[in-house]
Amino acid sequence: MSGSGSNLQALIDATTSPDFGAQVVAVGADRPGIEALDRAERHGIDTFCLPLADFDDRVAWDVALADEVASHAPDLIVLAGFMKLTGPAFLALFGGRTVNTHPALSPSFPGMHAPRDALEHGVKITGATLFVVDQGMDTGPIVAQVAVPVLPDDDESTLHERIKVSERQMLVDWVGRMARENFTLTDRTLTFGES
């Protein structure tokens, strides 16, 4: 996690229902002192923090991240809010079962400024995407998308806030489904059912 942890809180809240079918086993961050870590600690969830600056290079950081995540034995990894690309060591262990969100309808507007880019481009509909993480930036196979209209008086902040609301619900719905049902990833297609 890299921020306030509103997506994390939505997942924690969802896990209080026995029908959700999943629990949060650990929360990691790349920066200390963020609200996401505090949220996890308040709920008794294990936390860890691996700042990139603590490592010689991104390769060493990626190996440490892979090792730390593996120590918690997760079935599904959710990087929602985590703003760093994972590398080969992490993807070797968790490729195909790591998801992230993006505040745009991928493949449009990749990167850190998707709501701003959508406004600058003049689109009338944008949204959020849940995707399986691969080696690229917001390029992985799409799990789900939700559309959000761009209103005439939107600025970057108002648009991003509305996207976040839809993004959180999509994340909870689809992470729950991925936790409850068998899924397979073939090329760029995620299918549910017998594996």
C-alpha positions, -999 to 999 in steps of 0.1 A, spaced: 0 0 0 11 35 -7 -17 57 7 -46 60 30 -58 25 26 -95 31 17 -94 1 -7 -78 -19 22 -106 -8 46 -132 -19 21 -117 -53 19 -113 -56 57 -150 -46 61 -160 -72 35 -142 -99 54 -165 -95 83 -191 -113 63 -187 -151 63 -200 -152 28 -171 -131 15 -148 -162 16 -115 -145 23 -95 -128 50 -66 -103 49 -35 -121 62 -10 -93 59 -6 -57 47 26 -44 32 38 -9 23 67 8 6 65 38 30 64 38 68 38 58 88 9 56 64 -27 52 73 -30 18 55 -5 2 80 -24 18 109 -57 5 96 -43 -30 94 -28 -29 129 -61 -16 144 -76 -48 130 -49 -71 142 -35 -78 108 2 -85 103 21 -56 86 54 -51 70 72 -21 53 99 -23 27 110 11 16 129 10 -17 156 32 -2 166 4 22 179 -17 -6 208 -15 -30 186 -16 -61 151 -25 -73 162 -61 -79 171 -66 -42 139 -48 -32 118 -71 -55 134 -102 -40 128 -90 -5 91 -82 -14 86 -116 -29 102 -133 2 81 -112 27 48 -118 8 56 -156 6 61 -157 43 24 -149 48 13 -177 23 -14 -157 5 -37 -173 -21 -44 -139 -38 -23 -107 -36 -41 -73 -39 -18 -44 -48 -46 -18 -48 -29 14 -38 6 0 -42 23 24 -67 55 5 -76 59 -21 -103 68 -56 -91 97 -73 -108 107 -108 -120 113 -123 -85 78 -113 -73 61 -123 -105 78 -157 -106 61 -165 -73 28 -146 -76 22 -141 -113 -13 -149 -123 -27 -144 -87 -18 -107 -81 -43 -80 -89 -42 -42 -89 -66 -14 -97 -62 15 -121 -84 46 -122 -92 44 -159 -107 20 -184 -76 2 -194 -59 2 -218 -66 40 -219 -46 64 -197 -19 42 -181 3 56 -153 -1 78 -123 -23 106 -137 -52 87 -153 -80 110 -141 -61 141 -152 -53 125 -186 -89 116 -191 -100 152 -185 -73 165 -208 -84 141 -235 -121 152 -232 -135 117 -227 -171 115 -215 -168 81 -197 -138 69 -178 -138 44 -149 -117 19 -131 -101 -14 -140 -91 -44 -120 -63 -63 -137 -39 -92 -132 -5 -77 -126 22 -84 -152 56 -68 -159 41 -37 -175 25 -5 -161 -13 -12 -160 -10 -36 -189 -21 -69 -174 -52 -90 -183 -84 -73 -173 -105 -89 -146 -133 -63 -144 -141 -27 -153 -166 -2 -141 -176 29 -160 -178 64 -144 -192 94 -163 -172 125 -167 -193 154 -156 -191 189 -172 -179 205 -140 -154 178 -130 -119 186 -121 -92 160 -114 -101 157 -77 -138 153 -81 -135 129 -109 -109 108 -91 -130 107 -59 -160 93 -79 -138 68 -96 -125 56 -62 -160 49 -50 -168 27 -79 -133 12 -78 -137 1 -42 -170 -17 -49 -155 -34 -79 -125 -45 -60 -145 -60 -31 -169 -78 -55 -142 -93 -77 -116 -101 -50 -144 -119 -31 -153 -139 -62 -117 -147 -70 -113 -160 -34 -145 -181 -35 -143 -196 -69 -116 -214 -89 -102 -193 -117 -77 -198 -144 -58 -173 -165 -52 -182 -201 -33 -156 -221 -54 -125 -213 -86 -142 -203 -96 -150 -167 -123 -177 -164 -141 -190 -134 -151 -226 -128 -133 -259 -126 -96 -255 -128 
